[in-house]
């Protein structure tokens, strides 16, 4: 290959490695044939891309729920003053009564309504498998919350298993700041 | 309300990837087929409804506008519908409403989906990145961050159903996979026709408990198009093929956080939509009154749950219908002769319309090797969202 062509290839891979934030080595096997001119004129012409948008998002009426977890390791639910139902995940407003809810502390204990073991997941999570995704019925709440359960042997999870909330030491201000673990491990 | 007929259908091949087609070119192929099938041209279309699910799959937000341009339908009005896996059925529902209301006489409903342009460079495989794109349509605050997938939502429902009723069993689920992959062998448009055994399914890699790899539907690219016409228009046209009437249509959007539902072991919204469509069409005994059904088999276990939610049998008894062959080719009510999502493929926005086209071909007696003799009435079920949030249920029949 001519020196000039190598320089063009290097520039191409440097550009996309930066844009996609990926190592050049992960791109080269995919695009070398195209860059080396080995594709026919009517073969599909394929190029890398990434769609992204940055955020500074607000949790709105659920802000206190996330702030209490973030700063104080405390789990809150929201209670409708009219029907008395307690929501967790919380809601600023009751969807049944159209009343503003009130914050109530939850004990953080509950039981597993249903759970599944993820043996495969998205590109973001695939390195964590196997892990548990469950619907947890929290004590003091009237509804189910989808959550991760962390335990040494995921094969020992059982429906109806009592669990308790746990808080991560390093937090991100996201729902993943909490997870559940068996009440007795 | 006016009667509405399907007078033309078109469908591309369903494939893991069409690298030689953009989303609007796939749409064009399906529309061209449907126009030819109906004996119409683009200038006859008064309005369009587009079923397109995931903007990341197309690498384009608001892709409907560019499909419309590519099809040369400007300045006809058009809207895009997105209800997850139910997108195709929902698009048909909006098109139906536009004709039934008297707003238009001819409406084109078109579903299209790419997906495998998404690509995970670490594994050199589209699927993990496809899953990531899908998870942007789950709730971003509570559900997306914990690494759940579409499969784990439905898995939780199937597991809750098993806990309550003891069914479906792994073997019953595997039989659905064998059936749908087998049916797909007779469908030239299908992505994954295969002759496999129950053991092949049970021994395939675990994906999300209780689903093995072969319990899951496929990621697919394709397009499907349905042309709707009012009874008045049908009377004026000299159709070469029998019109297929939309005799019943029901829909629901259940609690999108399924934790807010009374139960996760059955799909209440699906039952509501089903009953509405059955009431409208006068269906009281679906096993007797339907000749063919296309159900949303995103996962084997959910097809079995759908037998119950579509009132083919009592709750907890869905597995029996696969055990005794009722839902197999040649059985009393064959389900997913197209191969369904598992065998033909799941090109999300196009899926419900591909399944509608299959029932239309069956009722016209054009289904080739898959044909159910003398089929007169069929069911299409389209579901989507976390644990079946959206459902559309459509009863199609031939009246001539």
HADDOCK unambig.tbl for C-alpha pairs under 7 A between the chains (distance, minus, plus):
assign (segid A and resid 26 and name CA) (segid B and resid 121 and name CA) 5.89 0.50 0.50
assign (segid A and resid 26 and name CA) (segid B and resid 122 and name CA) 6.50 0.50 0.50
assign (segid A and resid 27 and name CA) (segid B and resid 121 and name CA) 6.95 0.50 0.50
assign (segid A and resid 44 and name CA) (segid B and resid 19 and name CA) 5.99 0.50 0.50
assign (segid A and resid 44 and name CA) (segid B and resid 20 and name CA) 5.34 0.50 0.50
assign (segid A and resid 114 and name CA) (segid B and resid 156 and name CA) 5.88 0.50 0.50
assign (segid A and resid 114 and name CA) (segid B and resid 159 and name CA) 6.67 0.50 0.50
assign (segid A and resid 114 and name CA) (segid B and resid 160 and name CA) 5.85 0.50 0.50
assign (segid A and resid 115 and name CA) (segid B and resid 156 and name CA) 6.02 0.50 0.50
assign (segid A and resid 116 and name CA) (segid B and resid 152 and name CA) 6.57 0.50 0.50
assign (segid A and resid 116 and name CA) (segid B and resid 155 and name CA) 6.64 0.50 0.50
assign (segid A and resid 116 and name CA) (segid B and resid 156 and name CA) 6.10 0.50 0.50
assign (segid A and resid 116 and name CA) (segid B and resid 208 and name CA) 6.57 0.50 0.50
assign (segid A and resid 116 and name CA) (segid B and resid 209 and name CA) 5.39 0.50 0.50
assign (segid A and resid 117 and name CA) (segid B and resid 208 and name CA) 5.64 0.50 0.50
assign (segid A and resid 117 and name CA) (segid B and resid 209 and name CA) 5.25 0.50 0.50
assign (segid A and resid 118 and name CA) (segid B and resid 207 and name CA) 6.48 0.50 0.50
assign (segid A and resid 118 and name CA) (segid B and resid 208 and name CA) 4.55 0.50 0.50
assign (segid A and resid 118 and name CA) (segid B and resid 209 and name CA) 6.67 0.50 0.50
assign (segid A and resid 119 and name CA) (segid B and resid 206 and name CA) 6.10 0.50 0.50
assign (segid A and resid 119 and name CA) (segid B and resid 207 and name CA) 4.89 0.50 0.50
assign (segid A and resid 119 and name CA) (segid B and resid 208 and name CA) 5.43 0.50 0.50
assign (segid A and resid 120 and name CA) (segid B and resid 207 and name CA) 5.26 0.50 0.50
assign (segid A and resid 120 and name CA) (segid B and resid 208 and name CA) 6.64 0.50 0.50
assign (segid A and resid 121 and name CA) (segid B and resid 128 and name CA) 6.69 0.50 0.50
assign (segid A and resid 121 and name CA) (segid B and resid 147 and name CA) 6.87 0.50 0.50
assign (segid A and resid 121 and name CA) (segid B and resid 149 and name CA) 6.51 0.50 0.50
assign (segid A and resid 122 and name CA) (segid B and resid 128 and name CA) 4.49 0.50 0.50
assign (segid A and resid 122 and name CA) (segid B and resid 129 and name CA) 6.29 0.50 0.50
assign (segid A and resid 122 and name CA) (segid B and resid 131 and name CA) 5.05 0.50 0.50
assign (segid A and resid 122 and name CA) (segid B and resid 132 and name CA) 4.98 0.50 0.50
assign (segid A and resid 123 and name CA) (segid B and resid 120 and name CA) 6.87 0.50 0.50
assign (segid A and resid 123 and name CA) (segid B and resid 128 and name CA) 4.49 0.50 0.50
assign (segid A and resid 123 and name CA) (segid B and resid 129 and name CA) 5.57 0.50 0.50
assign (segid A and resid 123 and name CA) (segid B and resid 132 and name CA) 6.35 0.50 0.50
assign (segid A and resid 125 and name CA) (segid B and resid 147 and name CA) 5.87 0.50 0.50
assign (segid A and resid 133 and name CA) (segid B and resid 148 and name CA) 6.47 0.50 0.50
assign (segid A and resid 143 and name CA) (segid B and resid 259 and name CA) 5.41 0.50 0.50
assign (segid A and resid 143 and name CA) (segid B and resid 260 and name CA) 5.37 0.50 0.50
assign (segid A and resid 144 and name CA) (segid B and resid 259 and name CA) 4.03 0.50 0.50
assign (segid A and resid 144 and name CA) (segid B and resid 260 and name CA) 6.54 0.50 0.50
assign (segid A and resid 145 and name CA) (segid B and resid 259 and name CA) 5.83 0.50 0.50
assign (segid A and resid 146 and name CA) (segid B and resid 143 and name CA) 6.71 0.50 0.50
assign (segid A and resid 147 and name CA) (segid B and resid 146 and name CA) 6.64 0.50 0.50
assign (segid A and resid 148 and name CA) (segid B and resid 146 and name CA) 6.29 0.50 0.50
assign (segid A and resid 175 and name CA) (segid B and resid 141 and name CA) 6.91 0.50 0.50
assign (segid A and resid 175 and name CA) (segid B and resid 142 and name CA) 5.89 0.50 0.50
assign (segid A and resid 175 and name CA) (segid B and resid 145 and name CA) 6.94 0.50 0.50
assign (segid A and resid 176 and name CA) (segid B and resid 145 and name CA) 6.44 0.50 0.50
assign (segid A and resid 176 and name CA) (segid B and resid 146 and name CA) 6.35 0.50 0.50
